[in-house]
Every structure is written in C-alpha cells, then in structure tokens.
Amino acid sequence: MVELKEFDFEADIYVPKQNEIPRLTQYDTSIALNFFLTSKFAPLDLTNSTVKARFLVPKINQLVEQGIEIIDATEGVCRVLIDDSVTVEPGTIQGLLDVFDTNGHKLSVLKFSMIVDEYLGDKDGDITSDTSYPILNQLIESISILRGDLLEAEESRERSEMERNAQELERINNESQRVLDFNANILNWESRFVEIESEPSIHSGATPPSRNTTIFWFDPSDNEDELAYAAKIVELENRIMALESAMLQEGKNGY
C-alpha cells in the first residue's frame, strides 16, 4: 500500500491560527489531512458531532464534499482522505471545515488553502517520453529536404546537359550530312561542266552537249532550285572568263 502523505492543520474556533499551505500534485489520492480542533486552546469535543470538509476546485469552479473520520472525539482530532475529485485540476484549492451537532447546528471551524501542482502526464500516469531532440530532428529533416532538393537540381542539370549534348551531336551530324550533301551536289554539278573556249551557255536535254558549244547542261529532272543554281554558276563563269580575257588583252598591249 502506498504510504499516505499527511498534512496537519490546527484550528481554534475563537483564536485564528496560521497553518502551512500544503502542496499537492494533480491526481494525487494518497493524501491525508489531519485536523486538531480546539476551543480557547482546549480540545473541541466532537462527541455526537459530524464533521464535513468541502473543497472548491479551481477552473471547473465546483464544490466537492469529502467525508471526515473522527479519530478521537474528546481530543477534537479528525481526518479526511481526499480523492482525485479534489486534485483533478491544478491551482489553488480553498477548503472549509464544518462541525454539525445532533440538532443540525453548524459551526464553521476552519478555512484553509492547498496548492495543486500540474502533473506531467494523464490521470493514469502515462506520459510519452521523447529523447529524440525535436529541434535537432527538425534541423536534420530540413537538411535532408535541402539535400534532396540539391540532388534533384543536380540531376535536372545533368539531364539538361545530356539533352543539350544530344542536340549538339544531332546538330553536328546534320551539319556533317549537309556538308556531305553539298559536296555531292558540287560534284554532281561539276560533272556537267564542259570545257569550251567560246562564251558559255546552258544546254537543256538528257544528252550531254558538245564540248565546244556549252559550259553547263541540265536534264529535264532538275528542279527550280537546281536551275537557279546552274544559272548562278553560268553567271559567275561568264564574269571569270571576261576578267581573264581583259587580263590577257592587257598582257598583249604590254609587249
């Protein structure tokens, strides 16, 4: 059995006395209040009397009555065992002790106070203990989130870099193919030139022209871009031939 925690009160119905204010803990039930009652410093006879104790519980502002056991009637000694209805709320409790005789007359003997400290847990003593350092855990969680964001950003950067490299490779391949196609086109067009000494002209037809009549020919399958390209080549060739002729004439005049 749990040992009772006892507090003594002295009260004289004529002479006020100062008692120490007990400190209890919320939900405590092993509390005994012992009262020593006197009348002008002589023991108050409680024979054929009834003693009642009432407590005003804070917060809920509820008046709770507790029965009192008379330990020694002739010496005026009585005791109350308080239950958790008194200590259910933390705060300051006001108590009142009344004595009733056989005729129902009441005598208020003592008004007293008690302090109930808040309990760390619920009524059954259960409390969740946490030794995981919540602030540290919050910091660790924040760092983990930040690290995840950084990793995600790095992965996104690497993906973008890979996509950029792939696009660049595709561009290089396309450029290489364009150069190859251009060179092939040049070779195709060069195969159509005919060495002549007279002014060049364009020959149309599937059969190659004579070497002395035309510098360029195309067949009916050539498209508009190819025809324009051929015309530009002829124009440039004419200008080159004119420049060569002028230079040759200047050379003769010089002699």
C-alpha positions as YAML, in Angstrom:
chain: A
units: angstrom
residues:
- id: 1
  name: MET
  ca: [0.00, 0.00, 0.00]
- id: 2
  name: VAL
  ca: [1.23, 3.46, -0.86]
- id: 3
  name: GLU
  ca: [2.22, 5.50, 2.18]
- id: 4
  name: LEU
  ca: [-0.07, 8.41, 2.93]
- id: 5
  name: LYS
  ca: [1.24, 11.89, 2.60]
- id: 6
  name: GLU
  ca: [-0.12, 13.66, 5.68]
- id: 7
  name: PHE
  ca: [-0.63, 17.34, 6.46]
- id: 8
  name: ASP
  ca: [-1.66, 18.68, 9.87]
- id: 9
  name: PHE
  ca: [-3.99, 21.62, 10.50]
- id: 10
  name: GLU
  ca: [-4.67, 23.29, 13.82]
- id: 11
  name: ALA
  ca: [-7.84, 25.32, 14.26]
- id: 12
  name: ASP
  ca: [-9.35, 27.13, 17.28]
- id: 13
  name: ILE
  ca: [-12.92, 28.29, 16.95]
- id: 14
  name: TYR
  ca: [-12.02, 31.50, 18.78]
- id: 15
  name: VAL
  ca: [-8.37, 32.16, 18.03]
- id: 16
  name: PRO
  ca: [-7.24, 32.15, 14.35]
- id: 17
  name: LYS
  ca: [-4.12, 30.13, 13.65]
- id: 18
  name: GLN
  ca: [-1.77, 30.23, 10.70]
- id: 19
  name: ASN
  ca: [-1.19, 26.86, 9.03]
- id: 20
  name: GLU
  ca: [1.32, 25.92, 6.38]
- id: 21
  name: ILE
  ca: [-0.17, 25.69, 2.91]
- id: 22
  name: PRO
  ca: [0.28, 22.12, 1.60]
- id: 23
  name: ARG
  ca: [1.48, 21.50, -1.94]
- id: 24
  name: LEU
  ca: [-0.14, 18.54, -3.68]
- id: 25
  name: THR
  ca: [0.21, 17.04, -7.13]
- id: 26
  name: GLN
  ca: [-2.61, 16.77, -9.63]
- id: 27
  name: TYR
  ca: [-4.49, 13.43, -9.44]
- id: 28
  name: ASP
  ca: [-2.94, 12.51, -6.07]
- id: 29
  name: THR
  ca: [-5.21, 10.30, -3.95]
- id: 30
  name: SER
  ca: [-2.85, 9.24, -1.12]
- id: 31
  name: ILE
  ca: [-3.32, 12.46, 0.81]
- id: 32
  name: ALA
  ca: [-4.50, 12.68, 4.42]
- id: 33
  name: LEU
  ca: [-5.42, 15.95, 6.11]
- id: 34
  name: ASN
  ca: [-5.33, 15.76, 9.91]
- id: 35
  name: PHE
  ca: [-7.28, 18.39, 11.87]
- id: 36
  name: PHE
  ca: [-6.70, 19.22, 15.55]
- id: 37
  name: LEU
  ca: [-9.63, 21.32, 16.70]
- id: 38
  name: THR
  ca: [-9.70, 23.42, 19.89]
- id: 39
  name: SER
  ca: [-11.90, 25.87, 21.70]
- id: 40
  name: LYS
  ca: [-9.89, 28.56, 23.50]
- id: 41
  name: PHE
  ca: [-6.87, 26.24, 23.25]
- id: 42
  name: ALA
  ca: [-8.75, 23.31, 24.87]
- id: 43
  name: PRO
  ca: [-9.66, 20.25, 22.75]
- id: 44
  name: LEU
  ca: [-13.01, 20.68, 20.98]
- id: 45
  name: ASP
  ca: [-15.28, 17.80, 21.98]
- id: 46
  name: LEU
  ca: [-16.65, 16.17, 18.83]
- id: 47
  name: THR
  ca: [-18.78, 13.58, 20.63]
- id: 48
  name: ASN
  ca: [-22.14, 13.07, 18.86]
- id: 49
  name: SER
  ca: [-20.98, 15.57, 16.21]
- id: 50
  name: THR
  ca: [-20.46, 15.29, 12.47]
- id: 51
  name: VAL
  ca: [-17.58, 16.93, 10.67]
- id: 52
  name: LYS
  ca: [-17.62, 17.73, 6.94]
- id: 53
  name: ALA
  ca: [-14.99, 19.15, 4.64]
- id: 54
  name: ARG
  ca: [-15.74, 20.96, 1.40]
- id: 55
  name: PHE
  ca: [-13.27, 21.97, -1.31]
- id: 56
  name: LEU
  ca: [-13.67, 24.50, -4.12]
- id: 57
  name: VAL
  ca: [-11.89, 23.04, -7.15]
- id: 58
  name: PRO
  ca: [-10.30, 25.67, -9.44]
- id: 59
  name: LYS
  ca: [-11.06, 26.07, -13.17]
- id: 60
  name: ILE
  ca: [-14.23, 23.97, -13.03]
- id: 61
  name: ASN
  ca: [-15.39, 26.07, -10.01]
- id: 62
  name: GLN
  ca: [-17.00, 23.02, -8.46]
- id: 63
  name: LEU
  ca: [-17.63, 22.47, -4.74]
- id: 64
  name: VAL
  ca: [-16.61, 18.94, -3.68]
- id: 65
  name: GLU
  ca: [-17.57, 17.48, -0.30]
- id: 66
  name: GLN
  ca: [-15.39, 14.88, 1.41]
- id: 67
  name: GLY
  ca: [-16.35, 12.76, 4.40]
- id: 68
  name: ILE
  ca: [-14.26, 13.05, 7.57]
- id: 69
  name: GLU
  ca: [-13.38, 10.32, 10.01]
- id: 70
  name: ILE
  ca: [-13.34, 11.31, 13.69]
- id: 71
  name: ILE
  ca: [-10.17, 9.79, 15.13]
- id: 72
  name: ASP
  ca: [-10.53, 11.00, 18.76]
- id: 73
  name: ALA
  ca: [-13.78, 12.81, 19.57]
- id: 74
  name: THR
  ca: [-12.78, 14.03, 23.04]
- id: 75
  name: GLU
  ca: [-9.47, 15.41, 21.74]
- id: 76
  name: GLY
  ca: [-11.05, 17.01, 18.70]
- id: 77
  name: VAL
  ca: [-8.98, 15.03, 16.23]
- id: 78
  name: CYS
  ca: [-10.37, 14.11, 12.79]
- id: 79
  name: ARG
  ca: [-9.01, 13.14, 9.40]
- id: 80
  name: VAL
  ca: [-10.07, 13.41, 5.74]
- id: 81
  name: LEU
  ca: [-8.71, 11.27, 2.92]
- id: 82
  name: ILE
  ca: [-9.09, 13.31, -0.25]
- id: 83
  name: ASP
  ca: [-9.71, 11.65, -3.61]
- id: 84
  name: ASP
  ca: [-8.92, 12.78, -7.16]
- id: 85
  name: SER
  ca: [-12.14, 14.78, -7.40]
- id: 86
  name: VAL
  ca: [-10.30, 17.37, -5.29]
- id: 87
  name: THR
  ca: [-6.96, 17.23, -7.12]
- id: 88
  name: VAL
  ca: [-8.41, 16.89, -10.62]
- id: 89
  name: GLU
  ca: [-7.33, 20.41, -11.63]
- id: 90
  name: PRO
  ca: [-4.09, 22.25, -10.87]
- id: 91
  name: GLY
  ca: [-4.27, 25.53, -8.99]
- id: 92
  name: THR
  ca: [-5.18, 26.83, -5.53]
- id: 93
  name: ILE
  ca: [-7.92, 24.96, -3.68]
- id: 94
  name: GLN
  ca: [-10.00, 26.61, -0.99]
- id: 95
  name: GLY
  ca: [-11.15, 24.30, 1.82]
- id: 96
  name: LEU
  ca: [-13.76, 24.71, 4.58]
- id: 97
  name: LEU
  ca: [-14.24, 22.54, 7.68]
- id: 98
  name: ASP
  ca: [-17.69, 22.47, 9.33]
- id: 99
  name: VAL
  ca: [-18.92, 20.77, 12.54]
- id: 100
  name: PHE
  ca: [-22.59, 19.77, 12.96]
- id: 101
  name: ASP
  ca: [-24.18, 18.79, 16.29]
- id: 102
  name: THR
  ca: [-27.07, 16.36, 16.80]
- id: 103
  name: ASN
  ca: [-29.57, 19.20, 16.38]
- id: 104
  name: GLY
  ca: [-28.14, 20.11, 12.94]
- id: 105
  name: HIS
  ca: [-26.48, 23.30, 14.13]
- id: 106
  name: LYS
  ca: [-23.39, 24.11, 12.06]
- id: 107
  name: LEU
  ca: [-20.12, 25.63, 13.22]
- id: 108
  name: SER
  ca: [-17.55, 26.63, 10.65]
- id: 109
  name: VAL
  ca: [-14.25, 25.86, 12.28]
- id: 110
  name: LEU
  ca: [-11.54, 26.35, 9.68]
- id: 111
  name: LYS
  ca: [-10.98, 27.87, 6.26]
- id: 112
  name: PHE
  ca: [-7.74, 26.79, 4.60]
- id: 113
  name: SER
  ca: [-5.92, 26.58, 1.26]
- id: 114
  name: MET
  ca: [-3.93, 23.99, -0.69]
- id: 115
  name: ILE
  ca: [-1.92, 24.26, -3.89]
- id: 116
  name: VAL
  ca: [-2.17, 21.54, -6.54]
- id: 117
  name: ASP
  ca: [0.75, 21.39, -8.98]
- id: 118
  name: GLU
  ca: [0.18, 20.23, -12.53]
- id: 119
  name: TYR
  ca: [1.08, 16.62, -13.26]
- id: 120
  name: LEU
  ca: [3.28, 15.68, -16.23]
- id: 121
  name: GLY
  ca: [1.05, 13.15, -17.91]
- id: 122
  name: ASP
  ca: [-2.53, 11.94, -17.74]
- id: 123
  name: LYS
  ca: [-4.55, 10.67, -14.82]
- id: 124
  name: ASP
  ca: [-3.13, 7.13, -15.08]
- id: 125
  name: GLY
  ca: [0.44, 8.35, -15.00]
- id: 126
  name: ASP
  ca: [1.06, 7.72, -18.68]
- id: 127
  name: ILE
  ca: [3.40, 10.15, -20.34]
- id: 128
  name: THR
  ca: [5.11, 9.98, -23.69]
- id: 129
  name: SER
  ca: [8.82, 10.38, -23.27]
- id: 130
  name: ASP
  ca: [10.73, 11.83, -26.17]
- id: 131
  name: THR
  ca: [14.52, 11.79, -26.12]
- id: 132
  name: SER
  ca: [14.89, 12.36, -29.85]
- id: 133
  name: TYR
  ca: [15.64, 16.10, -29.53]
- id: 134
  name: PRO
  ca: [12.80, 17.52, -31.68]
- id: 135
  name: ILE
  ca: [14.67, 20.70, -32.65]
- id: 136
  name: LEU
  ca: [17.66, 18.67, -33.80]
- id: 137
  name: ASN
  ca: [15.32, 16.35, -35.68]
- id: 138
  name: GLN
  ca: [13.73, 19.35, -37.37]
- id: 139
  name: LEU
  ca: [17.15, 20.62, -38.41]
- id: 140
  name: ILE
  ca: [18.13, 17.18, -39.70]
- id: 141
  name: GLU
  ca: [14.86, 16.94, -41.60]
- id: 142
  name: SER
  ca: [15.41, 20.41, -43.08]
- id: 143
  name: ILE
  ca: [18.94, 19.44, -44.14]
- id: 144
  name: SER
  ca: [17.63, 16.21, -45.65]
- id: 145
  name: ILE
  ca: [15.00, 18.15, -47.61]
- id: 146
  name: LEU
  ca: [17.62, 20.66, -48.76]
- id: 147
  name: ARG
  ca: [19.97, 17.86, -49.73]
- id: 148
  name: GLY
  ca: [17.17, 16.18, -51.66]
- id: 149
  name: ASP
  ca: [16.43, 19.47, -53.44]
- id: 150
  name: LEU
  ca: [20.12, 19.88, -54.32]
- id: 151
  name: LEU
  ca: [20.35, 16.30, -55.62]
- id: 152
  name: GLU
  ca: [17.19, 16.82, -57.66]
- id: 153
  name: ALA
  ca: [18.56, 20.09, -59.04]
- id: 154
  name: GLU
  ca: [21.87, 18.40, -59.90]
- id: 155
  name: GLU
  ca: [20.07, 15.50, -61.59]
- id: 156
  name: SER
  ca: [17.95, 18.01, -63.52]
- id: 157
  name: ARG
  ca: [21.10, 19.89, -64.56]
- id: 158
  name: GLU
  ca: [22.75, 16.66, -65.68]
- id: 159
  name: ARG
  ca: [19.64, 15.68, -67.66]
- id: 160
  name: SER
  ca: [19.60, 19.10, -69.31]
- id: 161
  name: GLU
  ca: [23.31, 18.79, -70.09]
- id: 162
  name: MET
  ca: [22.77, 15.35, -71.62]
- id: 163
  name: GLU
  ca: [19.87, 16.67, -73.70]
- id: 164
  name: ARG
  ca: [22.00, 19.65, -74.80]
- id: 165
  name: ASN
  ca: [24.86, 17.34, -75.76]
- id: 166
  name: ALA
  ca: [22.45, 15.10, -77.66]
- id: 167
  name: GLN
  ca: [21.05, 18.12, -79.51]
- id: 168
  name: GLU
  ca: [24.56, 19.36, -80.25]
- id: 169
  name: LEU
  ca: [25.54, 15.92, -81.55]
- id: 170
  name: GLU
  ca: [22.43, 15.88, -83.70]
- id: 171
  name: ARG
  ca: [23.29, 19.36, -84.99]
- id: 172
  name: ILE
  ca: [26.85, 18.25, -85.83]
- id: 173
  name: ASN
  ca: [25.53, 15.16, -87.57]
- id: 174
  name: ASN
  ca: [23.06, 17.27, -89.53]
- id: 175
  name: GLU
  ca: [25.82, 19.74, -90.42]
- id: 176
  name: SER
  ca: [28.09, 16.91, -91.48]
- id: 177
  name: GLN
  ca: [25.33, 15.47, -93.62]
- id: 178
  name: ARG
  ca: [24.66, 18.90, -95.08]
- id: 179
  name: VAL
  ca: [28.34, 19.27, -95.99]
- id: 180
  name: LEU
  ca: [28.34, 15.79, -97.49]
- id: 181
  name: ASP
  ca: [25.19, 16.59, -99.46]
- id: 182
  name: PHE
  ca: [26.67, 19.92, -100.56]
- id: 183
  name: ASN
  ca: [29.90, 18.29, -101.68]
- id: 184
  name: ALA
  ca: [27.96, 15.60, -103.50]
- id: 185
  name: ASN
  ca: [25.88, 18.33, -105.15]
- id: 186
  name: ILE
  ca: [29.04, 20.18, -106.14]
- id: 187
  name: LEU
  ca: [30.48, 17.03, -107.66]
- id: 188
  name: ASN
  ca: [27.19, 16.45, -109.46]
- id: 189
  name: TRP
  ca: [27.20, 19.96, -110.89]
- id: 190
  name: GLU
  ca: [30.93, 19.88, -111.75]
- id: 191
  name: SER
  ca: [30.32, 16.72, -113.75]
- id: 192
  name: ARG
  ca: [28.09, 18.79, -116.01]
- id: 193
  name: PHE
  ca: [30.74, 21.42, -116.97]
- id: 194
  name: VAL
  ca: [32.21, 21.23, -120.44]
- id: 195
  name: GLU
  ca: [35.46, 22.89, -121.32]
- id: 196
  name: ILE
  ca: [34.90, 25.45, -124.04]
- id: 197
  name: GLU
  ca: [36.70, 28.46, -125.43]
- id: 198
  name: SER
  ca: [33.66, 30.40, -126.53]
- id: 199
  name: GLU
  ca: [31.06, 32.21, -124.37]
- id: 200
  name: PRO
  ca: [29.29, 29.64, -122.16]
- id: 201
  name: SER
  ca: [25.64, 28.82, -122.48]
- id: 202
  name: ILE
  ca: [23.10, 26.50, -120.83]
- id: 203
  name: HIS
  ca: [22.13, 23.30, -122.59]
- id: 204
  name: SER
  ca: [18.90, 21.50, -121.81]
- id: 205
  name: GLY
  ca: [18.37, 17.85, -122.52]
- id: 206
  name: ALA
  ca: [19.13, 14.39, -121.32]
- id: 207
  name: THR
  ca: [22.05, 14.07, -123.75]
- id: 208
  name: PRO
  ca: [25.26, 15.94, -122.88]
- id: 209
  name: PRO
  ca: [26.10, 18.86, -125.16]
- id: 210
  name: SER
  ca: [29.22, 19.08, -127.31]
- id: 211
  name: ARG
  ca: [32.31, 20.36, -125.55]
- id: 212
  name: ASN
  ca: [32.61, 23.42, -127.81]
- id: 213
  name: THR
  ca: [29.09, 24.78, -127.51]
- id: 214
  name: THR
  ca: [28.13, 24.89, -123.85]
- id: 215
  name: ILE
  ca: [29.64, 25.02, -120.37]
- id: 216
  name: PHE
  ca: [26.66, 23.71, -118.41]
- id: 217
  name: TRP
  ca: [23.79, 21.39, -119.04]
- id: 218
  name: PHE
  ca: [20.88, 20.00, -117.08]
- id: 219
  name: ASP
  ca: [18.37, 17.32, -117.72]
- id: 220
  name: PRO
  ca: [14.57, 17.60, -117.53]
- id: 221
  name: SER
  ca: [14.55, 16.09, -114.00]
- id: 222
  name: ASP
  ca: [16.29, 19.17, -112.49]
- id: 223
  name: ASN
  ca: [14.09, 21.21, -110.17]
- id: 224
  name: GLU
  ca: [13.76, 25.01, -109.87]
- id: 225
  name: ASP
  ca: [16.45, 25.31, -107.19]
- id: 226
  name: GLU
  ca: [18.88, 23.34, -109.32]
- id: 227
  name: LEU
  ca: [18.11, 25.51, -112.37]
- id: 228
  name: ALA
  ca: [18.67, 28.68, -110.34]
- id: 229
  name: TYR
  ca: [21.90, 27.22, -109.04]
- id: 230
  name: ALA
  ca: [23.01, 26.44, -112.59]
- id: 231
  name: ALA
  ca: [22.16, 29.93, -113.79]
- id: 232
  name: LYS
  ca: [24.24, 31.44, -110.98]
- id: 233
  name: ILE
  ca: [27.20, 29.25, -111.91]
- id: 234
  name: VAL
  ca: [26.95, 30.33, -115.54]
- id: 235
  name: GLU
  ca: [26.84, 33.98, -114.50]
- id: 236
  name: LEU
  ca: [29.96, 33.60, -112.38]
- id: 237
  name: GLU
  ca: [31.74, 31.67, -115.10]
- id: 238
  name: ASN
  ca: [30.98, 34.42, -117.64]
- id: 239
  name: ARG
  ca: [32.42, 37.05, -115.31]
- id: 240
  name: ILE
  ca: [35.54, 34.98, -114.75]
- id: 241
  name: MET
  ca: [36.06, 34.50, -118.47]
- id: 242
  name: ALA
  ca: [35.56, 38.21, -119.09]
- id: 243
  name: LEU
  ca: [38.14, 39.03, -116.42]
- id: 244
  name: GLU
  ca: [40.62, 36.54, -117.89]
- id: 245
  name: SER
  ca: [40.11, 37.99, -121.38]
- id: 246
  name: ALA
  ca: [40.74, 41.52, -120.13]
- id: 247
  name: MET
  ca: [43.91, 40.45, -118.36]
- id: 248
  name: LEU
  ca: [45.12, 38.64, -121.46]
- id: 249
  name: GLN
  ca: [44.50, 41.73, -123.62]
- id: 250
  name: GLU
  ca: [46.45, 43.92, -121.17]
- id: 251
  name: GLY
  ca: [49.34, 41.46, -121.38]
- id: 252
  name: LYS
  ca: [49.47, 41.72, -125.18]
- id: 253
  name: ASN
  ca: [49.38, 45.52, -125.12]
- id: 254
  name: GLY
  ca: [52.25, 45.49, -122.71]
- id: 255
  name: TYR
  ca: [54.52, 43.84, -125.24]
...
